[in-house]
């Protein structure tokens, strides 16, 4: 098992062999079951595991004898195949074994390796690919015409191997490569050997660069059009996607090809990519020197044509396959904008990035084939079969979380309230971006969490614009802004300096305006609703003694919150606020609590519990209130109190 894990990781960490869950490996060994008896088992890669990071539990053990007993069975449905494999697991809690489990079982070797090598796809995905492969590989390699993965493919391989038991490699046309041996090193070595042979054969071919479209400039940047694309992806305002922008030399070469609409629509590099990127991308060609508004018109028309094309693809192919098929959404998963770059699409950032990585591989393979031949893949009907195959769809279908696809931006995120709010929204499936001006805290936070942390001085408009540019390129836009940054200066109002009061307004009022004004520009471009949430304060309606420098800008912030509700409600953009009181945080420190308690002539404990419920309010309570307002779709212009009850601070 240790050797199996080791060589699986070696294969999985090479992106030219395996990408995002593609490929699989197995080892035949013996294990004790709960009855104490030893059984011959096949430990094969489990669904959901990535070969690059696999652990022993990612190779569930299936009893081998029951698998081999079906060698001569003529037909087994996909559902029965999965059920049978599950029933014969040593540990019923293991992940589902690979759909290619029977294929691994039927090959009588201890170690079996399978990858979707770029080089193998290159030599198979072209006219005359079968004969080309026969010239490249020797007598120990059998070339197998395309068969959809599953029990049918396992039967085919059993038949092929029975006729020629001297082979140590199978090249599956338009699919991938299998190598096998009785020790891990040999199986791995054979994989490298045959992939290298394919690479060398490609280099010997005469090549000609793909003709490119003329380079021209546009009057917009990726971050400016990302929200437009993101909005057009949604078929309704509750359907939201994350889009991720990228560009590099290989992608640029592929996207800017004169015939990109032709060669990009012929299929993927290997069939299982289709569940992530759909059978073809959307290609948009902006006009030279076009403005953002002109791009919007071009993109809108391109999206309409794409949806018609996808519906047509579905209607034609559903008649050619068995069983009733329900059409998936018609939104593309890859948008190629000539002379700009690629936007990849997913239900979350991870999915969007996976679609981007797969497209880079597809671009590399298709471009390389186009330089020496013409790209040719499996018939459209076979690609449709894989896209609508229940076993493949199961890989990406999980229960949708309430805020999946939403982009949430939190300012003042390293503080107690900001971080509690981050945890709350993250828990409900949102993509959360954390903004803060404290660079040390941002670096520290980024070392602990995987989510995006950006330095941003919210009192500086340029800093805010730069942060939102990054957010649009990485996620496509923004759905919920939680404007939480602030500080709490104190002093008798008639005696404090103008400088202190003006600085307080910069932090506690203008910073919120800076962020909200940028957010609504993006939300309007998206046209899929939006939500502004402001951390106001009970001070906005119930001033505290010697707390005017804080309370005055908070009163202005309350009015700002309502003004956004009035001005942007017709765009589906809601604006609500939280009036919290006495929350221990970076803003309300122990020192400040002592000062406020002293000003009110009470103990610190009584001060923190000084509400109608006689109960201290915590940061997590504020986070829950933000979440409640974010998901209350018919609420705008509202202020929710989170203070344990303070009649003097109640609005109505």
N, C-alpha and C positions, 0 to 999 in steps of 0.2 A: 504493500500500500504506500509506503514511503517513496519508493521509486516511481510509482504511478503518479503520485501527487507532484513529485519533483519534475518529471518530464512533461506532465500536463501544463505546469506553470511555465516551463521553458517555451512550449508551443504557444500558450495563451498570451505571453507577454510580447510576442512578435506580431505587430498589427498587420503585417503582410501575410500572415497565416490565419489569424483568428481575430475577430472583432466583435465585442459586445455580445457574449453568449453564444456566438457561432461556433460550430465544431463540437466534437466530443471525444472522449477517450474511455477506455475500460481496461479492467484487469480481472482475470479469472483466478479465484483463490478458494480457500475453505474458511468457513466461520461456524461457530456454535450458535444454535438457536436457543430459545428459552427452555426447550425440552432437554438440553444438554448434549444433543446429537450434533455431529459435524455435518455440514452440507457444502457441496460445491456451489459456489456463488459467482455471479457476474457483478462486479462493482463498476457501475457505469455512471457517467456524468448525469447529475440530476437537474431538472428544470429550475431555472432561476439562478444557477451558479455560473460564475464566470471562470473560465479556465485559468486566467491570469492570477487569480487569488484563491484558487480552490483549496479546500481543506478535506480531510477524509470523509466528513459527513456530507460533503458535496458529491460523493460517489456512492449512492445508495446500493446496498447489496440485494440482488434479486436471486432467488434460488434458480440454478441453472437447468436442472433436470426438467422442470415443467416447461421452460422456454424451449428446450430442444425437442420436447415431445410434440411440438406443433410444426416441426420441420416440413411435414408432408401435408399440412392443412392447406386447402385450396384458397380459402378466403377468411379474413378476419376484419371486422369493421374497426374503425378507429376507436370508437367508444369501448368495444369489447377488448381491444388490444390494451388500452390504458388500464381498464379494470383488471385484466388478467395480470398485468405487470404489478399493479398495486397489491393484488391478493398474494403475490409471491415474494413480497419484500420481507426481509428478516426483521426490519424495524418498520412497522406500519406508519410511524411518524416521519419517516424519511421523505424528502421531496420526490415528486414524480420522476421516475427514470426517463431518460431520453426517448424520443419517438423512434430512435434508431437502435433501441435496445436489442430487438430480435436480430438485426444485422450483425451487431457485435457478438451476440450469442452464437450465431450460425458459423462464424469464422472460427475454426478450431485452433486458435492461438491465444497465448496467455495475455499478451498486450496488443491492443488495437488502438490506432491513432487516426483521428479524422479532422481535417482542417478544410477551410474554404480559401486556400492559397490564391493570392492575386495572380501569380504566374500561371497557375493551373487554369484559372478562369480565362486568362488571356489566350491561352492556346486552344481552349475548347469553345469559347464564345465567338466563333467566326465561321464563315462558310468553309466547308471542307475541314472543319475542326477535328473530326474523327480520324480522317486519314493523316492529318498533320500530327496528331498524337501518336499514331502508329509508327510514324517515321522517327519521332523523338525518343520513345521509350522502347526498351528491349522486351524479350520474351517473358520476363518475370512480371510484366505489367499487363493487366487486362483492361481494355477500354469499354465502358458500359454506356450505351445510349441513355438519355434522360428518362428516369422513372421517378415519380413523386415519392418523397420519403414516407416511411411507414412500413406496414407488413408486406405490401406488394414489392417494395424495393428489397426487403430482406429475402423474400423468396427468389427474386431475380439473382441476387448475389450468391445465394446458396446454389442455384443452378449453374452459375458461371464458375464458382469455385469447384464444384463437383466435376465439371468437365476439364478443369485445368488446375489441379491441386499444387502445382509447382510455383504458382504466383506468390508474390509478397506485396503486391500493390494493386489497387483498383483506382482507375481514373473515372469518375462519374461525370459524364458530359454535363456542362452547365451547372454543376453542383459542387464538386470538390474532389478530394483525394483521401483514400484510406491506405494506411500501411500497417503491417502486422508482423509480429515475431514472438518468439517465446521468452525474450527478455526485453526490458524497457529500453536499453541503449540501442539495440538493433532496430526496434520499431521506430524510435526517434531518428536514428541515423538514416533509415530508408526514406523518411519524410523529407529530410534535408537533401538527400541525394537526388530524389526525383523532382523536387521543386527547383533545385539548382539546374537540373537538365532542362527544365522548361524555360528558366530564365536565360540560359545560354542560347537556346533555340530562337527566342524572341530577338535577342541581340544580333543574330545573324541575318534577320530579315531586312530587306530594303525598306527604309522608312521615309516618309514625307510629312513634314509638319502640317497640322490642321490649319486651314485658311482662317484668318481672324477678321472680325468686323473692324472697321476703322475706329481708332481711339478718339473719343470725344469727351468733353466735360459737360457736367450738368450743374445746375444752380442749387443743388441740395447735397446734403451729407447723409450717410446711412441712418444716423440717429434721428434725422428729421422725417424720414419716410417710414421708419420702423413702426411707429404707432398707426400710420395709415394702413400698412400691410396687416398689422395685428387686428385692426378693426374689421377689415375686409374678410379676414379668415372666419369671423364669427357669423354663423347663419342666423343666430338670434342673440339678443343682448345678454343672455345668461350663459352662453357658450363662450368660454375664454381659453385662449392658447398662449403659451409662452413662445416667443420667437428669439432666436439667437443669431447674431450676425457674425460672419467671418469671411476673410479673403486671404489668399496666399497665391503664389505663382502658379501652382498646379490647378487650383480652382479657376483662377483668372483665365488660364489657357483653355480650359474646358468650357467655361461660361461664354467667353467671347468668340467661340468658334462660329463661323458663318452658318454651319448646319446644325447648331446645337439643338434646335427644336426637333430635328430628325433623329440624331443619334442618342439624345437623352431620353427619347420616348420609346426606345426599343427594349426596355427592361433594365433590371438591376444586374450586378455582377454575379450574384448567387440568389436563388429564389427566396430564401428566408428574409432577405433585406426588405422585401415588398411590404411586410407588415409594419415596418417603421417609416418607410419613405413613399409608399404608394407606387403604382406601376410607372408613373411618369411625373416629372416636376412641372411647376408652372414657370414659364420663361417670360420675362417682361423686358421689352426693349424700349427704354425711354428715348424721347426725341432729344436731339442735340440742344444743349443750353436750356433744357426744360426746367421750369420752376416746380416748386412743391405742388402747387395746385394743378399744373399740367400733368405731373406724374400721377396725381390722384385719379384723374380722368383715365389715363392710360392703364393704370393698375386695375381700376374698377371694371373696365371692359375686359381685360385679360382674365380676371377672376370669373366673370360671367361666362366667358368662353371655356375656361377650365372646368367649371361645374357642369356645363352642358356635355363636354367631352367625357367626363367621368360617368355621368348618368348613362350616356350612350354605351360606354365600355361595359358598365354593369348590365344593362338591358340585353346587350348582344351575348355576353358570356354566361349569364345566369341560365340561359336556355340550353347551354351545352354541358352543364354539370348536373350531377345527381343532387337531389334534395332541394328544399326551399331555402333561398338566400335572402336575407334582409340587408338592404344597402347600408353601408357605413356612411359616415358623413362625407360630403363631397369636397371638403377643404384640402388643399394640397399640404404636403408635409415638407416640401422643399420649394423655395422660390428663388429662381436664378435671375438676378437683375443685371443685364449686360452693362459693362463699364462701371459697375458698382460692387457687386459681390453676391454672396449667398445668404439667405435667411432660412434657417432650419426651424421646424415647428414641432412642438410636443405638448403634452398635457402638463408638463412641468419642465424645469430647466434641464434635468437629467435626460429626459426623453428627447428634448430639442437638440441637445448636444450629441446624443447617440445618432439621431437622424443626420446631423451634420457630419459626423465621423464616417458613417456609412456612405454618404454622398461623396465624400472625399475619395473613398476607396473606389466607388463606382466611377467617379470622374477619372481617376488614375487608370483603371482597367480599360474603360471605354476609349479614352484618349489614345492609349497605347495601341489598342486594336485598330482604331481608325487611322493611325499613322502607317499601318502596314496592310490593312485590309478594310473590311466593312464590319461593323459590330453586328453580331447575330446572336439572338438569345432564344429561349424556349418560346413556343407559340403563346399568344396572349391568353388563350383559354387555360393553359397550364399555370401561368402566372396568377391568373384569377383564382384558380383552384387553391393555390397556396395562400393568397391574401384572405380568402374566405374560409380557409380550413380552420375548423374549430380548435384543433390542437395548437395551431400557431397563434390564433387570437387569444387563447388562454394565457399565453406568455405575457401579454401586455394588458390584459383586462384585469383590473383590480377594483375593489369598491371605491367609488369616487368620494373623496373627502369634500366637505362643504365648501371650502375655499380653494379647491384645486384649480390651477390656471390663473389665479389672481396674483397680482404683484402688489405687495405691501411695502411702503417705505416709512421707516420710523426715524424721526430726528431725536436727538438727545438719547440715543439708543443704549449707551453704555451705563446710564443711570439705572437706579433700581426699578422705576416704573417702566422705562424704555425696555429693559431686558425682560421683565415679566410679560410685557405686552408682546415682545418678540416670541417668547415661548408659547404663548396662547395662540397666536396666529399661525405659527409654524405647526403646531399640533393639529390644526384644522386644514393642513395641506397647502397653505399659501407659500409663495416664494417671497421671502422677507429680505429686504435690503436695510442694513443698519447704517445710519449716518451719525457722525459725531465730530466735534472739533478737537477732541482730546486725542492726539495722535498716539500717545503711549497706550491709552486704554483701547483704542481701535486695534493696534497691533497685538495687544494681549488677547483681545476678544477673538481676533482672526486666527490666532494659534489654537483656540479651543473649539471653534465652530467652523463648519464648512460654508456657511452662508456668507453672502457678499457684505463686506464691511468697507465703507468709503469715508475717507476724511472729508468733512464738509463744514465750513464756517457759515452757518445759516444767516448770519448778519451781513454776509458779503454776497451780492447778487451773482457775481462771476463764479464764485465757488459753488453756489447752488446750481447754476446753469451747467457747469462742468460735471457735477455729480449726476444730474438728470440725463445728460448726454450719455454717460457711461451706462446708466440704468436702461435707457432705450436701446442701446446697442446690444446689451447682454440679455435683456428680457423682452424687449419690444415696446414697453410702455409702463404705465402705472394705473392701478385700479383704486387703491386706498392709500391716502396719505395720513399718517398719524403724526401731527405736528406737536411734538412733545417737549422740544428744547426750551429751557428757561433758567433763570436764576432768581434769587429772592433777596434783593437789597432792602434794608430797613432804615428808618430814620424819621424824625418829625418833619412833616411835609413843608413847613415854613422855614426850616433851617437847613435842609439838605442842599447840596450844590446842584446847579443846572447840569453840570457834567454827569453826575451820578444819575439824575433823572433821565437825561437823554440816553445814556448807555442802557438803562433799564428798558426804555422804550425800544431800543434797537434789538435787544434780546427777547423781550417779552411781548412785543407787538410786531415790529417790522420783520423779524426773522420768519414769523408765521405767514406774513404777507408775501415775502420772497418765495417761500416754498409753495404756498397755495397757488400763487399766480402762475408759476411754472407748471405745476401739476395740472391745472385746468386747461392749459394750452395743449398738453399731451392728451388729456381725456377727451377734449373736443375733437382732436384728430382721429382718435380711436372710434368715437361715436358708439361706445358700448357701455355707457353709464360710468359712474365713478363716485367716490366718496371721500370727503375731507373730514377729518376728525381732529379737533383742537383740544389740547389740555389747557383749559382756562383756569378757573380757581374759584372757590367760594368768595375770594376777595373781590371778585368782579361785581358782586351784589351786596356783600356784607363786609365793609372795610374793617380791618383790624387796627388797633391803636399802634402808632409809629410804624405802620406798614404801607404807607402811601406810595413810596417808590416802586413797590411791587404791584399794589392793587390798582393804581391808575392805568398802566398799560394793559392789565388784565381786563379792566372794564372796556377798554377800546377793543380788545381781542374778542370779547363777547359780541360786540356790535359787528366786528369783522366776520365772525362765524355766521351771523344772521344775514349779513349782506351777501355773502357767497351763496347762501340758500336762495335768496331772492333773485340774484342775477343769473344763476346757472341752473336753476331747477328745470327750466325748459329743455336743457341738454341732458337731463337724466343724471345730473351731478348733485349729490346730496351733501349737505354741510351740517355737522352736528358737533356738540362739545361736551366735555366732562367738567363738572365743578366738583373737584375733590378737595378734601381738607384733612390736614394733619396726617400726612403719609411719611413715615420714616424713609428717607432717601438721601441721595447725594445733595439734593437741594435743601431738604429739611434735616439738617444734621443734629446731633445731640446738643451741640452748643446753641443752635438756633432754637431747639425745643425748650431748653432752659430759659433762654431770653423771652420767648413767647409766654411761657408759664409764669415767669416773673412779671411780665407786663399785665397779666391777668390775675396775679396774686393767688396762684394755685400751684400744687405740686406738679412735677412733670408727668406722673402717672395719671393724675386727674385731668391734666390738660389733654393728653392723648385719648382719654376716654370721655372727654367732655362733649358728649352728644346724647341724643334722646335714647339711644339703645345702650348707652354706657359700655360701648364696645370699640376697641381700637380698629381703625380702618387700615388695611394693608395694600401694598402695591399690586398684589394679585387681584384685589377687588376692583382696582382701576382698570386693569387689563381686561377683566370680564366685562366691564361697562363699555370699553372701547369695542370689544367683540360684539356685544349686543347691538350697539349702534351701527356697526359695520354691516350686520346681517339683517337689520330692520329696514327692508327695502322701501317701505312707505313712510319713513320718518326723515324729515329734514327741518332745519331751523330749530332743532330741539337741543336743550341742555339737560343732561342727566346728572343729578347730584349723587356723589359718592362720599358721604360724610357721616354716616351713622345717624343722621337726623339733626338738622339745625334749622329751626323754624325761621330764624332771622336771616338765613341765607337761602331759603326756599324761594323759587321764582314765582310760583302761583299754586 
